[in-house]
Amino acid sequence: MEYSGTLRQTSVLLGLGYNFNFLKNFKATLNGGYSVYNSLQLQDYDNEEIYDFEIPNSFYLNVGVKYIFKSKTNVKRLY
C-alpha cells in the first residue's frame, strides 16, 4: 500500500444552540450558525499542498430529538 500524505482540516464555526426537555426522558435540540473559515487539504510528508478541496463557507442548521437513558449503575462518591 502506498501512503501519499496527510489530510488536514481546519474549521472555524460561529453558532447558537437551544435544548428543550420534555416528557421526562426526551430532549429537543436546535443548533444553527455559520462556518467562517473552512480548509481541507491533502499534504505530502514535507507539508506541501498536493490538493485543496476548496470548501465554501455557509450557514448550517441542525434539528434533533434525543432520548435520555437512565443509568442503572450505582456510583459511589469518594468524598
DSSP file (Angstrom, degrees, kcal/mol; ACC not computed):
  #  RESIDUE AA STRUCTURE BP1 BP2  ACC     N-H-->O    O-->H-N    N-H-->O    O-->H-N    TCO  KAPPA ALPHA  PHI   PSI    X-CA   Y-CA   Z-CA
    1    1 A M              0   0    0      0, 0.0     2,-0.5     0, 0.0     0, 0.0   0.000 360.0 360.0 360.0 133.6    0.0    0.0    0.0
    2    2 A E        -     0   0    0      2,-0.0     2,-0.5     0, 0.0     0, 0.0  -0.826 360.0-153.7 -98.6 129.5    1.3    3.4   -1.0
    3    3 A Y        +     0   0    0     -2,-0.5     3,-0.1     1,-0.1     0, 0.0  -0.894  13.0 179.9-103.8 125.9    0.9    6.3    1.5
    4    4 A S        -     0   0    0     -2,-0.5     2,-0.3     1,-0.2    41,-0.2   0.631  47.9 -74.7-105.4 -14.6    0.9    9.7   -0.1
    5    5 A G        -     0   0    0     39,-0.2     2,-0.4    40,-0.1    39,-0.3  -0.989  57.0 -43.6 161.3-151.2    0.4   12.2    2.8
    6    6 A T  E     -A   43   0A   0     37,-3.2    37,-3.4    -2,-0.3     2,-0.6  -0.940  32.2-137.0-126.0 140.6   -1.8   13.7    5.4
    7    7 A L  E     -A   42   0A   0     -2,-0.4     2,-0.5    35,-0.2    35,-0.2  -0.887  27.7-168.5 -95.3 119.9   -5.4   15.0    5.2
    8    8 A R  E     -A   41   0A   0     33,-3.1    33,-2.7    -2,-0.6     2,-0.4  -0.945   6.5-176.2-118.2 125.9   -5.6   18.3    7.1
    9    9 A Q  E     +A   40   0A   0     -2,-0.5     2,-0.4    31,-0.2    31,-0.2  -0.971   5.6 179.1-123.5 135.9   -8.8   20.1    8.1
   10   10 A T  E     +A   39   0A   0     29,-2.6    29,-2.1    -2,-0.4     2,-0.4  -0.997   8.7 173.8-133.5 129.4   -9.3   23.4    9.8
   11   11 A S  E     -A   38   0A   0     -2,-0.4     2,-0.4    27,-0.2    27,-0.2  -0.995  18.0-164.9-137.4 142.1  -12.7   24.9   10.6
   12   12 A V  E     -A   37   0A   0     25,-2.3    24,-2.1    -2,-0.4    25,-1.5  -0.993  19.1-175.6-124.5 122.4  -14.0   28.0   12.4
   13   13 A L  E     -A   35   0A   0     -2,-0.4     2,-0.4    22,-0.2    22,-0.2  -0.925  15.9-164.3-121.7 142.5  -17.7   28.0   13.3
   14   14 A L  E     +A   34   0A   0     20,-2.4    20,-2.9    -2,-0.4     2,-0.3  -0.993  34.5 133.7-119.7 131.5  -19.9   30.6   14.9
   15   15 A G  E     -A   33   0A   0     -2,-0.4     2,-0.3    18,-0.3    18,-0.3  -0.990  42.1-130.8-166.7 173.3  -23.3   29.4   16.2
   16   16 A L  E     -A   32   0A   0     16,-2.7    16,-2.6    -2,-0.3     2,-0.3  -0.943  19.3-166.1-132.3 153.3  -26.0   29.2   18.8
   17   17 A G  E     -A   31   0A   0     -2,-0.3     2,-0.4    14,-0.2    14,-0.2  -0.979   6.2-163.8-141.2 155.3  -27.9   26.2   20.2
   18   18 A Y  E     -A   30   0A   0     12,-2.5    12,-2.2    -2,-0.3     2,-0.4  -0.997   3.8-165.5-140.4 134.3  -31.1   25.6   22.3
   19   19 A N  E     -A   29   0A   0     -2,-0.4     2,-0.4    10,-0.2    10,-0.2  -0.955   3.2-170.5-119.4 139.4  -32.1   22.5   24.2
   20   20 A F  E     -A   28   0A   0      8,-2.5     8,-3.1    -2,-0.4     2,-0.3  -0.983  11.9-147.4-133.4 120.7  -35.7   21.8   25.5
   21   21 A N  E     +A   27   0A   0     -2,-0.4     2,-0.3     6,-0.2     6,-0.2  -0.705  27.4 162.3 -87.8 136.1  -36.5   18.9   27.8
   22   22 A F  E  >  +A   26   0A   0      4,-2.4     4,-1.6    -2,-0.3     3,-0.1  -0.986  51.6  20.5-150.3 157.1  -40.0   17.3   27.5
   23   23 A L  T  4 S-     0   0    0     -2,-0.3     2,-2.9     1,-0.2    -1,-0.1   0.834 109.4 -85.1  51.1  42.3  -41.8   14.1   28.5
   24   24 A K  T  4 S+     0   0    0      1,-0.2    -1,-0.2     2,-0.1    -3,-0.0  -0.192 125.1  36.6  66.3 -48.6  -39.3   13.3   31.3
   25   25 A N  T  4 S+     0   0    0     -2,-2.9    43,-3.4    -3,-0.1     2,-0.3   0.287  98.1  88.7-119.0   9.8  -36.7   11.5   29.1
   26   26 A F  E  <  -AB  22  67A   0     -4,-1.6    -4,-2.4    41,-0.2     2,-0.4  -0.835  47.7-170.4-113.5 149.9  -36.7   13.4   25.8
   27   27 A K  E     -AB  21  66A   0     39,-2.4    39,-3.3    -2,-0.3     2,-0.4  -0.991  10.1-152.4-138.1 127.6  -34.7   16.4   24.7
   28   28 A A  E     -AB  20  65A   0     -8,-3.1    -8,-2.5    -2,-0.4     2,-0.4  -0.832  17.4-162.9 -96.9 137.9  -35.3   18.5   21.5
   29   29 A T  E     -AB  19  64A   0     35,-3.1    35,-2.2    -2,-0.4     2,-0.4  -0.946  14.6-177.5-125.1 143.8  -32.2   20.3   20.1
   30   30 A L  E     +AB  18  63A   0    -12,-2.2   -12,-2.5    -2,-0.4     2,-0.4  -0.955  11.1 170.9-139.3 118.1  -31.8   23.2   17.7
   31   31 A N  E     +AB  17  62A   0     31,-3.0    31,-3.5    -2,-0.4     2,-0.3  -0.983   4.0 162.0-129.1 139.3  -28.4   24.4   16.6
   32   32 A G  E     +AB  16  61A   0    -16,-2.6   -16,-2.7    -2,-0.4     2,-0.3  -0.986   8.3 121.6-152.2 160.0  -27.5   26.8   13.9
   33   33 A G  E     -AB  15  60A   0     27,-2.1    27,-2.2    -2,-0.3     2,-0.4  -0.969  47.0 -82.0 176.0-160.4  -24.7   29.0   12.7
   34   34 A Y  E     -AB  14  59A   0    -20,-2.9   -20,-2.4    -2,-0.3     2,-0.8  -0.999  26.4-129.0-138.9 135.7  -22.2   30.0   10.0
   35   35 A S  E     -A   13   0A   0     23,-2.8    23,-0.3    -2,-0.4   -22,-0.2  -0.787  24.1-176.2 -86.1 113.9  -18.9   28.5    9.0
   36   36 A V  E     +     0   0A   0    -24,-2.1     2,-0.4    -2,-0.8    -1,-0.2   0.858  68.4  14.3 -80.1 -37.9  -16.5   31.4    9.0
   37   37 A Y  E     +A   12   0A   0    -25,-1.5   -25,-2.3    19,-0.1     2,-0.4  -0.991  62.2 179.4-145.2 131.1  -13.4   29.5    7.7
   38   38 A N  E     +A   11   0A   0     -2,-0.4     2,-0.4    17,-0.3   -27,-0.2  -0.999   4.8 169.9-131.8 133.9  -13.0   26.1    6.1
   39   39 A S  E     +A   10   0A   0    -29,-2.1   -29,-2.6    -2,-0.4     2,-0.4  -0.957   3.8 171.1-144.4 125.5   -9.8   24.5    4.9
   40   40 A L  E     +A    9   0A   0     -2,-0.4    13,-2.7   -31,-0.2    14,-0.3  -0.952  16.6 166.4-135.7 114.5   -9.4   20.8    3.7
   41   41 A Q  E     -AC   8  52A   0    -33,-2.7   -33,-3.1    -2,-0.4     2,-0.6  -0.937  34.9-138.3-132.0 149.4   -6.1   19.9    2.1
   42   42 A L  E     -AC   7  51A   0      9,-2.8     8,-3.5    -2,-0.3     9,-1.6  -0.950  33.9-174.6-102.2 121.7   -4.1   16.8    1.2
   43   43 A Q  E     -AC   6  49A   0    -37,-3.4   -37,-3.2    -2,-0.6     6,-0.2  -0.869  17.7-131.9-121.1 151.5   -0.4   17.4    2.1
   44   44 A D    >   -     0   0    0      4,-2.3     3,-1.8    -2,-0.3   -39,-0.2  -0.188  46.8 -80.5 -87.2-172.5    2.7   15.3    1.5
   45   45 A Y  T 3  S+     0   0    0      1,-0.3   -40,-0.1   -41,-0.2    -1,-0.0   0.751 130.6  54.0 -62.8 -25.4    5.4   14.4    4.1
   46   46 A D  T 3  S-     0   0    0      2,-0.1    -1,-0.3     1,-0.0     3,-0.1   0.200 118.7-109.4 -93.7  15.5    7.0   17.9    3.7
   47   47 A N  S <  S+     0   0    0     -3,-1.8     2,-0.4     1,-0.2    -2,-0.1   0.736  70.6 147.2  60.5  26.0    3.7   19.7    4.4
   48   48 A E        -     0   0    0      1,-0.0    -4,-2.3     2,-0.0     2,-0.3  -0.760  55.7-107.4 -89.0 138.0    3.5   20.8    0.8
   49   49 A E  E     +C   43   0A   0     -2,-0.4    -6,-0.2    -6,-0.2     3,-0.1  -0.476  38.1 173.0 -69.8 127.3   -0.1   21.0   -0.6
   50   50 A I  E    S+     0   0A   0     -8,-3.5     2,-0.3     1,-0.4    -7,-0.2   0.804  72.2   0.1 -95.2 -44.9   -1.0   18.2   -3.0
   51   51 A Y  E     -C   42   0A   0     -9,-1.6    -9,-2.8     0, 0.0     2,-0.5  -0.992  57.5-153.4-149.4 139.6   -4.7   19.1   -3.4
   52   52 A D  E     -C   41   0A   0     -2,-0.3   -11,-0.2   -11,-0.2   -13,-0.0  -0.970   7.1-156.5-113.8 125.3   -7.0   21.8   -1.9
   53   53 A F        -     0   0    0    -13,-2.7   -12,-0.1    -2,-0.5    -1,-0.1   0.607  22.8-144.6 -79.2 -12.6  -10.7   20.8   -1.7
   54   54 A E        -     0   0    0    -14,-0.3   -15,-0.1     1,-0.2   -13,-0.0   0.937  19.0-168.0  48.6  68.3  -12.0   24.5   -1.7
   55   55 A I        -     0   0    0    -17,-0.2   -17,-0.3   -15,-0.1    -1,-0.2  -0.753  15.5-131.2 -87.0 125.4  -15.0   24.1    0.7
   56   56 A P        -     0   0    0      0, 0.0     2,-0.2     0, 0.0   -19,-0.1  -0.400  19.8-109.1 -76.1 153.9  -17.2   27.2    0.6
   57   57 A N        +     0   0    0    -21,-0.1     2,-0.3    -2,-0.1   -21,-0.1  -0.554  51.4 158.9 -76.1 146.9  -18.4   29.0    3.8
   58   58 A S        -     0   0    0    -23,-0.3   -23,-2.8    -2,-0.2     2,-0.2  -0.982  41.5 -92.8-161.3 167.9  -22.1   28.5    4.5
   59   59 A F  E     -B   34   0A   0     -2,-0.3     2,-0.3   -25,-0.2   -25,-0.2  -0.551  38.9-164.4 -82.3 154.3  -24.9   28.6    7.0
   60   60 A Y  E     -B   33   0A   0    -27,-2.2   -27,-2.1    -2,-0.2     2,-0.3  -0.986  11.2-167.6-141.2 154.3  -25.9   25.4    8.8
   61   61 A L  E     -B   32   0A   0     -2,-0.3     2,-0.4   -29,-0.2   -29,-0.2  -0.996   1.9-171.4-141.7 133.3  -28.9   24.2   10.8
   62   62 A N  E     +B   31   0A   0    -31,-3.5   -31,-3.0    -2,-0.3     2,-0.4  -0.989   6.3 178.2-130.4 122.1  -29.2   21.0   13.0
   63   63 A V  E     +B   30   0A   0     -2,-0.4     2,-0.3   -33,-0.2   -33,-0.2  -0.976  15.8 150.3-123.9 135.9  -32.5   19.9   14.5
   64   64 A G  E     -B   29   0A   0    -35,-2.2   -35,-3.1    -2,-0.4     2,-0.4  -0.990  38.2-133.1-159.8 167.3  -32.9   16.7   16.5
   65   65 A V  E     -B   28   0A   0     -2,-0.3     2,-0.4   -37,-0.2   -37,-0.2  -0.995  24.0-163.9-125.8 132.4  -34.6   14.8   19.2
   66   66 A K  E     -B   27   0A   0    -39,-3.3   -39,-2.4    -2,-0.4     2,-0.5  -0.912  11.1-147.0-117.8 143.8  -32.7   12.8   21.9
   67   67 A Y  E     -B   26   0A   0     -2,-0.4     2,-0.7   -41,-0.2   -41,-0.2  -0.942  16.4-143.5-106.1 131.3  -33.8   10.1   24.2
   68   68 A I        -     0   0    0    -43,-3.4     2,-0.3    -2,-0.5    -2,-0.0  -0.852  11.6-148.6-100.3 114.3  -32.1   10.1   27.6
   69   69 A F        -     0   0    0     -2,-0.7     2,-0.3     1,-0.1    -2,-0.0  -0.595  18.4-120.4 -79.4 139.6  -31.4    6.6   29.0
   70   70 A K        -     0   0    0     -2,-0.3     2,-0.4     1,-0.0    -1,-0.1  -0.623  24.4-123.6 -78.8 137.5  -31.5    6.2   32.8
   71   71 A S        -     0   0    0     -2,-0.3    -1,-0.0     1,-0.1     0, 0.0  -0.682  20.0-168.9 -81.8 130.8  -28.2    4.8   34.2
   72   72 A K        +     0   0    0     -2,-0.4     2,-0.3     2,-0.1    -1,-0.1   0.211  54.7 103.4-104.3  13.7  -28.7    1.7   36.3
   73   73 A T        -     0   0    0      2,-0.0     2,-0.6     1,-0.0    -2,-0.1  -0.719  69.7-129.6 -95.5 148.1  -25.3    1.7   37.8
   74   74 A N        -     0   0    0     -2,-0.3     2,-0.6     2,-0.0    -2,-0.1  -0.866  21.1-161.5 -96.8 119.0  -24.6    2.8   41.4
   75   75 A V        -     0   0    0     -2,-0.6     2,-0.4     0, 0.0    -2,-0.0  -0.893   5.9-151.5-104.0 122.2  -21.8    5.3   41.5
   76   76 A K        -     0   0    0     -2,-0.6     2,-0.2     2,-0.0    -2,-0.0  -0.766  14.8-127.6 -93.5 136.5  -20.2    5.7   44.9
   77   77 A R        -     0   0    0     -2,-0.4    -1,-0.0     1,-0.1     0, 0.0  -0.571   3.5-145.9 -81.9 145.5  -18.7    9.1   45.8
   78   78 A L              0   0    0     -2,-0.2    -1,-0.1     1,-0.2    -2,-0.0   0.794 360.0 360.0 -78.9 -29.1  -15.1    9.2   47.1
   79   79 A Y              0   0    0     -3,-0.0    -1,-0.2     0, 0.0    -2,-0.0   0.378 360.0 360.0-118.4 360.0  -15.7   12.1   49.4
